[in-house]
Amino acid sequence: MAISMSKKKSKPSKKLETKHHQFSDTLLFKILNRIPLAIFLLILIFLWSSSTTIISGKFVHVCVSSRKLNNLYCLSAGTQPNFEIPIPALNNNISTGIKEVVDIVQEVPDPIVNNGSDGEVAFAVKVVEQQLQVQRSWISNKDHVTSCDGKGIYVYDLPSKFNKDLVGQCGDMIPWTNFCKYFNNEAMGEPLVKLGKGWYHTHQYALELIFHTRALKHPCRVYNENEAKLFYVPFYGGLDILRWHFKNVSNDVKDTLGLELVKWLENKESWQKNSGKDHVFVLGKISWDFRRKNDDVSSWGTLFLELDQLQKSIKLLIERQPWHVNDIGIPHPTYFHPHLDDDIITWQLKIIRSNRTSLVSFAGAARPDAPQNIRSILINQCNNPGTNCRFLNCSSGGCDQPESVIELFMDSEFCLQPPGDSPTRKSVFDSLVSGCIPVLFDPFTAYYQYPWHLPEDHSKYSVFIEQEEVRKMKVNIIEKLKKVPLREREDMRRYIVYELLPGLVYGDSNSQLEKFQDAFSITINNLLARVNKIE
C-alpha cells in the first residue's frame, strides 16, 4: 500500500503492452516442449523482471503483465524486461564461505543440468535461501553498541548535487505533486496528531533522508577516514530516479549523477583500500529501478547498481534483487517514529488491547490491466456479503489519509498483502506496526527480503497462501482465515507487537531508545558485524 499522490494516472506505451502479450500468447507456450528444463529455467528467470513472481514456495510461476503506471508506487516498481538476470553460480552443495559469496562476480552462468531432473527449479530457490543465510550470518549478536572502539562510522560529505540539491527539487519532482511537505521534520513529514505522539505523514520514499539524518548523529560517527570501519555514502539515488519519471530525457542524462558519484569515490583512498567492500549505499526505491541494462533502450530507471565498481559494496533497499547477496532489504518507513522507549510501550499496549471487530481487511487497489494479479479476486471475496471483511479502495483516494489505513488495520485480525507491481508492499509494515497479521501470497513480499528484521520462521508473524491457488479459485481466503484458531492468532499478534514491532520502525532523528533497537540501530549494528566478517 502506498500513499496515493494523485488521481491522475499514466498509461504505458501500447508497444510495451503488445510486447508482453506476445510473450504470454506465443513465445512461452511454444517453447515449453522444445527446450531442456535448464534452458527453460533461464527463460523463466528472464521473465521475472516483467512478472509478479517466478518462485512461490517450491514452484515456479510466470505471471507476465504490462506494468501499468497506475500510481506513484507503480512507477517505482515498474520496469521493462531485463534480458539478463544474474544468478550466482554456487555449487549445489552450497559450501561457499561468507567471503567467497560476497566476492562472487555475479554473471549469468552456463545452463545448469542435473541429469535431466527438475533440480534446476530447486537450485533457483536454494540460491536465494543460501544468500539469505549468508546475510543472516552478518547479524550482530549484541543488542546495542556498548563501545565504539573499532566501530567508527564515516559519513561522506558529498557534493550537494548528490543529495541536498535533489531535495531542493521537491517542488517539481512530480508534475502534479509537491513533495516538499513530505520532507518537513527531517523527512518524517507532518505530525499525525490523531494517532498520537511519534506519528507523522511519512512518504514511502523518504528512507534515504531518514537514514542520512540518523547516521549524522550516530554516537560512533568519526570524522577521520583512518578511524572508520564502515563508510556510508549518502547518495539520494531514489530521488535522482524519481525526478526523471515524467521528463523526456535520454538514458545518458538519467545515468549522469550515478556515474559522477562513482568517479568521485574512485578518487578516494578510503574507497581504493578495499574496493568499496566496506561502503554502504541506502536507496529508497526498489532494486529494479537501479538495474537498467546498458543495451536497454527503455527509458526506465538507471544502471547505477549494474556498474562494475559497485558490485562489492552493500546496498540497502526497500526491495532487494533476489540474485544479489549484497542487496539487503530493510523496512519501508512507516508513519511511526518513536522518540523514547515509552512511546513504543504506549503504542504496544494500545494495539494489543485493540478491539478487532473485522476478521479481514484489504487496503489497496485492483489491477484491471494485469489479469494475472490476484487483487481483483481478493476484492471480490472480501466484498461478498457476510464475510466480515473490509475493503479500503486506494484507487479512489481512500488511502490518502494514513489515519484511515492505520485505524483499519488496528480493527482487523488479518490484513491481505498481495503483490502489486513488484512483490513488496509498504502496507506489510503498516499492518505489522498496527498489530494486524499479514496474509502473504508471494515469498518475495517479505520472506526473501528482510533477513535482519524479520525471522526465518515466517509462521510466527504471518499466514501464507499460495497465490496460484487464489488465481485458480481453489481457496476462499475468508473461510481459510476463519479456521485459524484464536489462540494461534493471539500468539502471532503478541510476537508481532512485542518482538518485531520495535525493530520495524525508524525512531526520530533525536531518538533516545535504550531498551529497544529500532530498524536503524539493527541495520547499523549488522553492517558493522558484516564488515568484520568479510575481512
N, C-alpha and C positions, 0 to 999 in steps of 0.2 A: 504494500500500500504506500503510495506516495502522495505528497501534498499536491492537490490539484491546483495548478498555477493559473489555468485559464480554460475556458470552454472552447477556445479556438483550437482546431486540430489541423494537422498536416498530413497529406497523403503521400505515400511513396510513389515512385515512378511506375508507370504501367509496365515498363521494360523489366524492372526488378520483379514485379509480381508475376509476370509471364514466365520469367526465368525460373522462379520457384515452382510454379505449376508444372513446367516442363520436367523438372527433376522428379516431382511427385508422380506424374502421369506416365512418363516414358522411361527415363534412364534407370531409376531404381528397380522397377519391376522387370525390365528387360534383362538386367544383368544378374538377377538372382540365381538363375540356373546356368549361367555361363562362366562363372568365375570361382576360383577356390575360396574357401572360407576366409583365409588370411587376407586376400585382396579385398574381399567384401568388408571385412572389419575396418580396413583403412578408409574405404569409401564412406562407411558409417561415421568414422571419426571426422572425415572432411565435412560431412553434412551437419555435424554438431554445431558449427558456427551459425547455421541458419535454422536451428531447430530448438525445441524446448529442452530436450534432453536426449542423450543416447544411452545412458546407463541408468537403470532403475532396478534396484535390488540386484538380482542375478541375471537380469535380462537386458538386452539392448533394444532400444526403440528409436525410430526415426520419425520425428513429427515435423515435417517441413512446412513452414508457413512464412508468408511475407511479413516482415516485421513492421507492422503499422505504427506510425508515429502518432498514436492516439493522444498522448500527453507527454509531459516532460520526462517522466520515468521511462517511457518507451524510447524516447530519444537517447537517453543514456544507455539503455540496454541494447537497443537495436544495432545491428551491423550487417553488412553484406557478407556473403560467404567468403571465408578464407579458404585458400586452396591447399594449405598445409596446416595441420595441427600437430605440433611436436609432441612426441611421446618419448620419454627417456628409455633408452634401450637397456633395461635392467634384466638381469638373469632371472629365470623363473623361480629359482630358489630364493632370490632376494636376500643375498647375504652381504649386499653392498653396505659398507660402513657409512657413517654420517658424512665424513669429509668427502668420500668418493661421490656420494649422491649430490652434495652441494656443488661439486666441481664438474658434474656432468655437462657436456656440451649437448644441449637438447636439440637434436635434429630428428627428422623423420627417419626411422630405421628401415632396413630392408624388411619385406614381409616376413612375419614370424609364422612358421609352420610347425605344428606339433603332431606330426604323423597323421594328418588328416582329421584330427579330432576337433572338437569345438573349444579347445582350451584357449584359443585366442580371445574369446569373449571374457573368460575368467582372467586372462592376463591383463586385459584393459582395466578391469576392476581392481586387480591386485596392484597395478601401478599406482592408482590413486590412493588406495588404502595404505600402501607402503610409504608413500610420500607423507601421508598424514601421521604415520607412526614416527617418521623422522622428525617432523615438525613438533610432535608431542614430546619427543626426546629432548627438545630445547626448553621445555617448561621448567622454570625456576622452582627449586624445592623450598624456597624461602618466601614467606608471606609478604614481608616488607624489606625494603632496603635498610638494613641497620647501620651500614657503614658505606661510604662512597670510596673507600680505598680501592684503587684499581678499577673503579667503575665510572670513570669520567665520561660524561656525555657532551660532545661538542656539537653545537648548533651553528651551522654555516650562516654567516651574514651575507646572503646572496644579494647581488644587484637587484634593485626593486622591481625590475621588469619581470622577474621570475615569481613574484608573489604580490607585493603591495600594489603594484600598478594594475594587476589583474583585478584585485578587489575594487580599485578605483573605477573600473569599467562596469560596475554593477548596474548602473542606470540603464544601459543599453545592451546588456549581455544577451537578453532575450527580448525580441521586439515588443511584446505586449505585457511584459512584467518588469517591475522594478525590484531587482534583487537586494537593493541596499538595506531594506528593512530587516532582512534576514541576517545581515552582518552586524547588527547592533549587539551591544552587550557581549563583546568579544566573540561574535559569531554564534551566540546562543539564540539570538532573536529576541522578540518582545516577550515580557513575562505573561504567563497564563495564570492570572490571579485565581480564577475559579478552581483550578486544580491544586493550588496550594504552593507552598514555598519550594523553590527549586525547579519550577516548571516554566518552560519557555517554548515559544513557537520556533523551534529549530528546523532549519532546512535540511533535507536529506543529503545535500552535497556539501555540508559545512565541515566535514571531517578534517580536511586539510588545515583549515584555520583554527579549529578547536585544538587539534593535536599540536600545532605550532605554538600556540599560546601557552599550553601546558608545559611543553618542552623548555621554553624560555625560563620557566620558573621552577624547573626541577632542581631539587637540592644537590644532585650530582652533576649539574652542569659545570663545565670547565671552559675557560677562555683561552687556554693554551692547547694547541693541537697535540703537542707531545704528551699531554696528560690524559688524552682521550682514549677510551676503549671503544666507544661507539660514536659514529658520525651520522648526524641527522641532516638530510638535505631538504629544507622546507620549500620545495617547488610545488606550486599550486597547479599541477598538471590537469586536474579535473576542471578547474575554471578556465584554463587555457583552451581545453577542448570545447567547453560549453559556449564560449564566445563565438565559435565558428559555425555552430549548428545551422543558423539561418542566414549565413552570409555566403555569397557565391565567390569563394576563393579557391585557389589551387591547393593541392596537397603540399606543395613546397612551402606555401605560406603557413599551413597548419603545423608543419613539422619544424618550422624555423626555431621556435623558442626551445624546444626539447634538444635540438642539435646544438644550439648555442650553449645550453647548460652543460652538456657532455664535454664540449670543448673547454668550458670554464673549469670543470672538475679535473680534466686531464692535465691541466697545468698545475694542479695542487700536489705537493709532495705527499700529503696525507692520503690522497686517492691512489697515487702511484705505488705507495708502500705495499698495499695488499690488493691491488687491482679492484678496489671497491667492495671487497668482501665484508668489511666492517662498516659499510654505509647502508643507510635505510632511507627509503622513499615512502611517503604516505600519500596515497592517491584516493581522492574521494569519489571516484566513479568505478565502474566495473572494468576488469582486466581487458575485456574485448575492445573497449574503447581506445586502448593504447596499443593495439596489436594489428593495425593495418599492415598488410604485406607491401613490400616495395613495388611489386608489379600490380597491385590492386588499383584499378582505375576508378574505383568508387570514391566518393567524397567523404566516406565515413571515418571519423577518428584520426588518430596519429599512429606513427610507427614507433613511438617512444620506447615501449617495452620490448620491441623487437631488435633494438640496437645491440650490437655485439658487446659494447662496453658495459652494458647494464646486467648482463646475464648472471654475474656472481653476487650482485647486491641483493638485499632483501627488499621486497616490495609488499607493503601493507595496503590492502584494498577492501572495499565493502563486498566484493565478489572476486574470488581468485580464479585464475585459469587452471583447470584441473590437471594439466600435464606439466606444470612448472613447480618444482619443490620450493623455489624461492618466492613464489607468490603465496602470501598468507592472508586469509580472510580475518578481518577484525569487525566488531559490531558496527552496524549503521548507527549514527547518532539518533538517540531518541529525544523526546521532549523533556526528560527528567535529568537535571544536573544538580545533584545534591552538594551542599557545602560542608555539612557536618555529618557525623555518624547518626546523630539523632534524626536528621532529615530522612535517612534511609529507613531507620527503625520505625519512624512515624508512618511512613508510606507502607512498609511491610505489614504493620498492624491493620492499616486501613483496608488493604486489599485482601488480606487473609480473612477479614471479617465481612467482606462484601457479600451482600445478598444477591446471589447469582440466579436470577429468575429465568434466564434463557439457557437452554441446553447448548445451542449452537449459534454462531453468528459469522457473517462474512462481510467484510468491508472491502469493496473492490469494484471493478467494472468488467463487463463482458468483453470478449474479444471476437466480435461477429465476423471479422475478416480473417480470423485464424481458426479454421474449423477443427484443427487437432487440439486446440486448447480446451481444457475441461471446465473452464469457468462458467460457461452458459449452462452446462449440465448441473453444476453445483447450485447455481442461482435458481434454476427451475425446481430442484429438490428442496431448496431452502424455502421457496415461496409457496410450496404446497400447503394447503390448509391443515392446521392441526399439527404442524411439525415442531413447534416451539423453536423455530429458527428465525433469526432477524437478519435481514439483508440491508446494508447501507450502501447505496448506489453512488460510487465515486464519480461516475461519468456525468452525473447531473449536479456536481458540486457538493455532494453530501459529505465529503471528507475534507473540505476546505478548512473546517474548524477542528483543530486537534482535540478539543474537549469532547466533541461528539464521538470521535473514534475511541478515545480512552474510556469514556463512560460506557460505550457499547461493550468493549472488551471486559470492563470490570463487572458487567452484568451477565457475562457469558461463561459457561463452563468450558466450552471448546471454541476455538477460532480457526476457521478454514483458511489455509495458506497455500493455495495453488500457485504454480509458477505464473509469471506474467510473460514478458518478452525476454526475460532471462530467468534463470532458476531462483535467484534470491529475491527477498522482499524485505523492505524496512518494516513492514507490518508484523513480521515474525517477532521482532524485538519489541515492538509496541505491545503485542499481545503478552509476551513473557513479562514485561515490566508491569502489566496490568493483572497478572496472575491468571491469565486465560491460557489453557493448554492448547498449543498449536497443533493442528492436524495437517501433516505434510504429505505430499504426493510425489515428490521427487527428492532423492537423497542429496542432490546438489543444492537444494534450497538451504540446507543447514548442515547436514551430517558430514559432507565432504568440504566444508568451507571454513569452519571456525575452531580449529583444534586447540587453541589456547583458552577459549572462552566457553565452549560447550563440551560436555563429557562424551567419551566414546560410546557409552551406553545411552543411546538416544531414547530408549523406552522410559528413562527416568523423567523426561520432561516433555515428551511429545507422543502423538499417535501417528503411525504411518499407514497409509492406504495406497496401494499401487494404482497409479493414475490410469493405467491401461484397463483396469477393472472398472473404473469410473467411466472411461471413454466407451467401453463396450456394454455399459449399463448392467454390469454384473453385481453391483453393490449399491445399496441405498445408504448413503452416508449417515443420515439422521438415525436410521434404525440401528446401524452398526455402533454408533456412539452411545446410543441409549443402553447398549449392553455392557458398556464399561462400568464395572462395579463402583459404587460410591466410595468405598474405602480406597480403591485404586486411584480415583480422581483426587481424593484428598491428599494421598501420599505424593502424587505428582505435583500438586499445587504447592504443598509445603516445601518440596525440594526446589521448585522454581523460585518461590518467594524468598526462602532463607539461604539457599545455597547458590543459586545462579544470579539472581537479580542484581546484587551489588556489583558484580563483575561485568555486567552488561551495559552499565550506564557510565557516562563520562561526567565526572564531577566538574563543578565550575572552575574557572581559572585560578581561583584562590582557595580551592577546597582544602579542608583540614581533616581529611579522613584518617583515622587512626586504627579503628577496629577493622575496617573493610578495605579491600583492594577494589578500585573501580577498573573499568575497561582500560584506561590509560596506564595505570600502575601495573596491571597484569602484563600488558604489552611491553612496557619498558623493561620490566624485570626479566621477561623471557627473551627479549632481544639481547640483553647483557649475557644471559646464560648461553644463548646461541653463539655469540661472538667467542666466548670462552671455549666452546666445544669444537669449533672449526679450526682453531689454531694448530 
